[in-house]
Amino acid sequence: MKNFVSLALLLCLGTAMAPTLDRMFVTAAFAEDTAIEEASPPEPATEAAAETPAVTEEAALEATPVAEEPAAEEAVAEEPAVEAASETGYALDNLILFLCAVLVLFMQAGFAMVEVGFNAAKNAINILYKNVMDCSLGMLLFFIVGFGLMYPASYTSEELSPYFAFGGTGIYEPSADQTFSPQVDWFFQAVFCATAATIVSGAVAGRMQFKAYLIYSAILTAFIYPISGYWKWGGGWLMQFGELVDGEWTMAFQDFAGSAVVHAVGGFAGLAGAIVLGARKGRFVGGKSIAMPGHNVSFAALGVFILWVGWYGFNPGSQLAFNSKADTDATVLIAVNTTLAAAAGVISATIAAWILFKKPDLTMGLNGALAGLVGITACCDCMSNGMSIVVGFIAGLLVIVGIMVLDKLKIDDPVGAFPVHGICGVWGCLAIGILPNSHLESGATSFGIQAIGTGAICAWSFVTMLGLFLALKAIGILRVSEEEEMAGLDISEHGMHAYPSDAVFGAGFNTPDRKPEPVVAS
């Protein structure tokens, strides 16, 4: 039995070792043949020379497919990899731009809260409704006509006038070399348009007829904003300074995210509206300024925080590309500069108000934050971190000065829309021509170019809107009556209250024998 087991083990071992032994024998035989060949004498030179071309040709024929096949396979393999990387970058750019557009859209809530908080309770519904209509009416009109006016080159390859052009209605068709979807392009630009319109709502609050406001909003979003936007962002005349080299102009008006294109347009339109409308009843009495505090500063503070957050879609989103290292570095620089400018605006406005009014005024600090945000919007891409603090700090001082100047001129701007968006929008663009920054150092612009571009956009908005408001006044539909203003636009224009009637008019309002008593401020 033991012998049988031993024999079986030997057979198994032999079977397992057979392949190895075979390889050993083959290797040994190959080595022996090689040694014999090396030991044999060389062939005659003439014979070797005669055989060489044949051997070389045969070797070349055999080697060619072996050498070329891996290279061809690598080329084929690289194509899907490049295509996948391109699609990933395209997806990243578009998704981030979409999210930034959502943040800018959310700024509408911030504007609504600021304007409601800084105004009387009896006008809350009217203000909220105007914000909703700015967004809704503005989006539709920008789709129908505004987008084609602002970016006509996206619709056609024909040569266009640098002052006015119209590409078509709706959204332009996609192309093979596009860097982002036309759909997300329209969405991002549309929310900017709605932002420009909403700025005016606060400046004319408490005394403008609702239908007149809708007419204003429609004209600004469909025509006024897109036309001046084309001058800068659509490739119009504000992009054509310096010399024309290889089809590109060497200098241009710089406004990265819209200190002038968006904010100053809204700010100067609001100034025109406030001038033509006149002040609220009781705002200036006997030549003196009478403060009319807002009914809920908590709402205003919440609105400023919402706007601050939304600005991270406004400014960093304007980079438009995010998938490369350079784009990423630029985006986060823009975000940090935006943050520093807003913070500096709060500090400078607080210091100035504390010195002037002997108390730290929260409303001034809130406007200081918005001033810093507006000021840095034009130059957040080209300023250093330190210079962004300077921009915001000066903006915070300018907003205090602006509010005081309007007060002296007896121009009633309930929320400070013109000082924040108009004055600080101008400052943001001019700062590029004054303070050290990459655009100025590279020769891409100058103070003169910045002044021309800023002045043209502001004048366009102010003059056109002044004409519109004067026309509305002439036909008698601009301002509500004194009785309607005293009762509040919520009840006179919309037939409802934002709060229980007692909170607006006092106890006893709903009793059968009592009518609402006129109030100056809630």
Buried (B, 14 or more C-beta within 10 A) or exposed (E): EEEEEEEEEEEEEEEEEEEEEEEEEEEEEEEEEEEEEEEEEEEEEEEEEEEEEEEEEEEEEEEEEEEEEEEEEEEEEEEEEEEEEEEEBBEBBBEBBBEBBBBBBBBBBBBBBBBBBBBBBBBBBBBBBBBEBBBEBBBBBBBEBBBBBBBBBBBBEEEBEBEEBBBBEBBBEEEEEBBBBBEBBBBBBBBBBBBBBBBBBBBBBBBBBBEBBBBBBBBBBBBBBBBBBBBBBBBBBBBBBBEEEEEEBEBBBBBBBBBBBBBBBBBBBBBBBBBBBBBBBBBBEEEEBEEBEBBBBEBBBBBBEBBBEBBBBBBBBBBBBBBEEEBEEBBEBBBBBBBBBBBBBBBBBBBBBBEEEEEEBBBBBBBBBBBBBBBBBBBBBBBBEEBBBBBBBBBBBBBBEBBBEBBEEEBBBBBBBBBBBBBBBBBBBBBBBBBEBBBBEEEBBBEEBBBBBBBBBBEBBBEBBBEBBEEBBEEEBBBBEEEBBBBBBBBBBBEEBBBEBEBBBEEEBEEEEEEBEBBEBB
